[in-house]
Amino acid sequence: MFKTAISIFLCVVVLGLTGCGTTAKFIYPADGRDLIGFSDGPAYDKKIAVTPFEEMRGDTNQSGTYFLYLIPLMPFGYGEYERPDAARMFNSISEFDFEASDDLAKAAAYSLRKSGLFRDAFFTFGGDKDQAQLLLEGEILSTTYKGKLWTYGLSVYGPLLWFFGLPAGTSANELELALKITDLTTEKVVWEKQYALNHKIVQGLYYKLGHDVRGYPYLMQEIMNDAIEDMNREFQKQGLN
């Protein structure tokens, strides 16, 4: 009877962690202090518009594999989502509030505006892009999430080890984007670059719980910091003013 009660309790613990009612949200910037900026004013006297990014991700979400942890000797259960914004089971959150096409484009516009590289930068659905001289467009190639829930081959008894500080699992975030800037006056592409970055964390009952998808804004910030520096170098070569 006691063993049955313990088993039920541990099952509840694991199920609670794989979707405990917490909603995570994409918030940008991850750390405003680390945004790149040009203190001597706009380097280019131009406005740049940013339109919603094109959706190029796959649509395969796999969550039933989380319950593989129930099989004795199986060290973990796992989930993999090409669209984490459509998932309802993670290591320690239940869902991810993320409008990929709009949120990533708005993040790009925010970084560009804060950088001071251009006279102005703004997000638009396209209606007023003719107010700008440059247009930034993006393709979302991947936002894959990979989560593992470690039970150390002990099935429902594995979570007992979590109480002693052993890792409960890992979460990996992937962000892959293709970006390009078009000169709206000449209709020529003046800059383009592709990025593929990853962020992985180890989670436990006492550390980084709820951080399953926290890597995405950090990855976007890293991409935009590099992109802005690369834009500046390329525009200097081209003599853009």
N, C-alpha and C positions, 0 to 999 in steps of 0.2 A: 504493500500500500504506500509506504514511504517513497520507494523508488518510483512508483507511478506518479506520485505528486511532484517529485523532483523533475521527472521527465517532462511533465506538462508545463511546469514552471519554466524550464529551459527552452522549450519550444516557444512559449510566449515571449521570452526574452529575444530569441532570434527573430521571430516574426515582427516584434516591435521594432527592432533595429532596421529590418528591411522594409521600411515604410511606416515610420512612427508618427505620421501626421504633420511633420514639419515641411513647409514649403520653402524652398530656396529660390532666390531671385537674382537675376543677372543685374549687378549694380556696377556702373562704370563712372569714374575710374576706380581701379582696385586701390590705388594709393596715389592721390593727386600730387604728392611731393615728388614722385618719380616721373612725372610727365616731362618730356623734353620741351624746352622753350628757348626762344631767341629774344634776348632782353633788349636788343638794339632796334626793335620795331620790325614791321613787315619787311621781309627780304624781297618779296615780290608784290608789286602793286596790282594784285589781281584777286578776284573773288573765285572761290571754288565751291561748287555744289556737290553734294553727296546724295545719291539716290539709293533706295533699298537694294540690298545685295541680292543677286540671283541665287535661287535655291538649287544646288547641284548635289545635295546629299542623297545617300541611299535611304531606304525606309524600313530597314530590318531592325527590329527591336526584339531582343531575346531575354526573357526574365525567368521563365520556368526553371532554368538551369540553376537558379539560386538554391532550389530545394534538393540539389544533389548532396548537400551537406548531410542529409538524413541517412545516406548510405554509409554503413560502417566502413572504416578505412579510407573513405573519400576525404581528402584533406580540406576541401573547401567547396562552396557553392559559388556561382558567379552569374553576372548579368552583363550583357553587352548591347549598347544602344547606339545606332547611327543617328537617331533623333532623340536625345535625352529629354527634350521638351515635351515629348509625347509619352514618356515613360511614367509608371506609377509605382516603381519599386527600385530603391537604391540601397546602399549599405545602411544609411542612417537618416535619410529623408524620404518623403513620400512622393514629391514632385518638384519640378524645376520650372519656374515661371520665366520663360525665355522665348521671345519672339525673334528668332535668329536673323531674319532678313532686315528687320527694322532696327533691332537693338545693336547689331554689329555696325550697321551704317551710321547710326546716331553716335556710337562710340567713336567711330573714325572722324566724324565731323567735329565732335567735342575735342579730340586730340589736336586736330588741325587748327581749330580756332584758338585753343590755348597755347599752341606752339608759337603763334605770331609769325609763322612762315609766310602767310598770305594776309591780304588786307581784311578778308573775312572768309569764313567757312560756314556752311549751313546745310542742314538736312532738308531734303525736299522729295516729294513723291513724283516730281517731274514738272509740275505746272509752272514753277517760276525758275527753272534752271537757266532760262535765257538771261537772267540777271547776273549770271556768272560768266567768266571767261574760260574756266576750267571745269571739268567734270570728273569726279572720282567714282568709279564703278567697281563692284566686287562680285566675286563668285564664292559661295560657301561650298567648299569641297568636302569638308569633314568637321563634325563636332562630336566625334565618337566618344562615348563614355564606357569604361570598363571597370566593373566592380567585382571584388572577390571578398567573400565572407569566410574567414578561417575557422574551422572547427576541429582541425588537427586529427582527423580520422576517428574522432570520438562520437560522431553523430550528435544527438541532442545534448550530450554531456560536454561537448567541446566548449560551450560558453562559460563553463566553470573556470577555465583558464583565463578568460578575459578579466574576471574579478581580481586576478593576481597580477594584472598589468600586461599580459601577453596581447599582441596585436589581434584585433577583431577582424581586420581586413585591410584591403587597399583600394583606393580609387584613383583611376587614371583619366585625365581629360586630354583630348586631342583637338587642336584647332588648325585647320588647313584652309587658307584663303588664297585667291588669286585677285590681285588689285591692279587697276590701270587708271591712268589719267589721260583724258583726251582734251586737246585744245579745241574749244568750241568754235573758234574763229577759222581754223584751218582744217578741222575734223581729223587731225592727225594724233595718234597716240604718242604722248611725249614722255611717259614713264609707265613701267609695269614691272611687277615682281610677284613671285609666288612664295608663300610661307607655309611651313608645316612644323608646329611646335607641340610639345607634350609636357604635361605636369602630373606628377604622381605623388601621392601621400600614403603614409601608413596611419591607420586609425585604430583607436582603442576606446574602451569605456571612459577613459579619463583624458583622452587627447584627440583633438581634431574630429570629434563627433559632430556631424552636421556640415562638414566641409567637403562633402562628396563632389560638388560641382563648383567649388570656390575658385578653382584654377582658371576657369574660362575668362573672367575679366583681366586676370594677371597676364594670361597669354595674349589677349587682345591688346593690352597696354604695351607689352613687349614688341608685338608686331608693329604697332603704330609708331613707337619710338624709333625703331629701325627704319620704318618706311619714310618717316619725315626726314631723317638724316640722309637717306639715300636719294629722296626727291631733291633735296637741296644740292647734293653733289652733282646729280644728273642735270639739273636746271642750270647750274653754273657752267657745265660743259657746253650746254646748248646755247648759252647766252640769253636765257629767258629773263625778261624783266617785267 
